[in-house]
Amino acid sequence: MKKGPLDHIAVGGILGLVMPVFVLFVYYLFTYRVQTSFSGFIEYFDRIHVIVGAISLGCYATNLPLFFLFLWREYYNAGRGILFATILYTAWVVYEKFIA
């Protein structure tokens, strides 16, 4: 089993939490940058009720490849962090969709 500098649960957790928001920001840069600010973009997505879907799609689209990359590199602790962050996002999505 390899032990690299990225093989920590905290590294995987931070990457798993930050990457979906980063992907949403990149989407904003390519589509809405000319029209509004990033906070206006978030408010617009919240107003039309797609913010949860956009962040959850970004979560699964980024965290799944990261998870498998860490498994392929045998960084199992970082993979656990990614998995934990994905579970947190999933709990948030379930709360927003069905409870709130």
Stockholm file with secondary structure:
# STOCKHOLM 1.0

chainA/1-100         MKKGPLDHIAVGGILGLVMPVFVLFVYYLFTYRVQTSFSGFIEYFDRIHVIVGAISLGCYATNLPLFFLFLWREYYNAGRGILFATILYTAWVVYEKFIA
#=GR chainA/1-100 SS CCCCTTCSHHHHHHHHHHHHHHHHHHHHHHHTTTTSCHHHHHHHHHHTTCHHHHHHHHHHHHHHHHHHHHHHTTCHHHHHHHHHHHHHHHHHHHIIIIIC
#=GC SS_cons         CCCCTTCSHHHHHHHHHHHHHHHHHHHHHHHTTTTSCHHHHHHHHHHTTCHHHHHHHHHHHHHHHHHHHHHHTTCHHHHHHHHHHHHHHHHHHHIIIIIC
//
